[in-house]
Amino acid sequence: MLDKQTIAYLKFLHGLYNTAVMVLFVYQGFLGLRIRRERKAGIRSFHIIKRHRKLGPVLTFESMIGFLAGVTIVYLDFGHIFKYPLHFITGLLIVLSVITAFLISKRIKGVDDLWRYRHYVLGILIISFYFVQAFLGLGILI
């Protein structure tokens, strides 16, 4: 078992890592909003679309890594993963939402606005969940 000081550092690093992922999700959201706005105006910025498409799978993977790291840290510290149930459930909702948004993004084709709208709503939900999660995480650290 790891000592309490090491666990405390790992918790801090977990929070720092996931804060960076949250900031990248906000950036991804701004890219998505710009693509959406320009598409409605009849403009296509291929370099922005390409950046948004490349960053999506990376952020999906990074969010799963952050969640698994948190679960691992709590398990090493307490021997079970439900010490902070609200933080756990919010993290799980983030990961499930991110995976769903990624899968939906693969269905966006042509002028089909239904999948775009679902992707847009999930993106807003993910960013909202991340801010709630950060607030809950600060409550755990402090």
N, C-alpha and C positions, 0 to 999 in steps of 0.2 A: 504494500500500500504506500501511496505517496504521502509525504508529510503535509501538514496544513498550509505551510508557507508556499510550497510548490502549487498546491491546489488554488490558493489565492491568486498567484501569478497567472495560472491557466485560466481562471475565471476572468481576470482582467484582459488577457489576450483574446479570449473568446468574445468579450464585449467589444474590444477594439476592432477585431476582424469583422464582426457582423455590422458594426457601425460603418466601416468602409464599404461593405457590401450594400448596405442601405443607401449610402451616398451614390454608389454606382447605379442602383435601381432608380433613384431620383433622376440621375443623368439620363438613364435609358428612357424614363418616362418623358423627359423633355424632348428627347430625340423623337419619340413616338408622337408626341403632340405636334411637333414641327412637321413631321411627315403627314399627319392627318390634316393639318391646316393647309399645307401646300397641295395635297391631293385634291382637297375640296376647291382650291383655287385654280386647279388645272395645271399645277407645276409638279415636276418630278425631280427631286434632288437625289440622284442615284448614289452619291457618296454618303449621304446621310442614311439612306435606306440600307446600304451595304454595312455601315457601321452598326446600325440598330440590329440587323440580322446576325452579324458576327458576335455582338456582345450578349445577345439573348441566351444562347446555349452555355456560354461561359458563366453568366450569372446564375443560371439554373443549377449548374454544378457547384458553384461557390456557395449558394444558399443551402444546398444539401450538406456540404462539408461543414458549414457553420452549425447547422442543426445537430449533426452527428457528433461534432466536437462538444457541444453543450451537453448532450445526453451522456456522452462518455465521461465528462468532467463530473457531472452530478452523480453518476453511478460510482465512480472512483471515490468520491467524497462521502456518500451516504449509503451506498450499497443498493440503492433502488433509484429509478428515474423520475418518480413522482413527488419529489421533495417540493418542487415549485410547480404545482399543477397548471396554473394559469399561464405561466411562462412556457411550459411544455406544450400546452394545447395551442397557444398562439404561434409558437414556432412550427408545430406540425401543420397548422392551417397555412402558414406562409409557404412551407415546402410543397404542400398539396396544391396550393394556388399557383405557385410558380411552375410546377410540372404541368398543370392544366393549361396555363397560358402558353407554355412552350408547345404543347400538343395542338392547341387551337391555332397557334401561329402557322403550323404546317398546313392547315386547311384554308388559309387565306389565299384566294386565287382570284385574279381578274377584278371585276367590279362587285364582287359579293360582299355587301356591307354587313351581313349578319355575323360572320366570323370576326370581322374587324371590330365590330361593336362589342362582342363578347371579350375579345382580347383587350380592348380599351378599358372596359369595366373591371376586368380582372387586374389589369395593371394598376388602376386606382386603388383597388382593394389591397393589393400586395403592398403598395407604398404605405397605405393607412395601417395595415397590420404591422409593418416594420416600425412605425413610430410608436404604436402601442407597445410593441415588444421591447423597444429601447427604453421606454418609460418603466416597464416592469423589470427589465434587467438592471436599471439604475437602482430601483428599490431593493433588489437582491444584493447588489454590491455595497450599497451604503448602509 
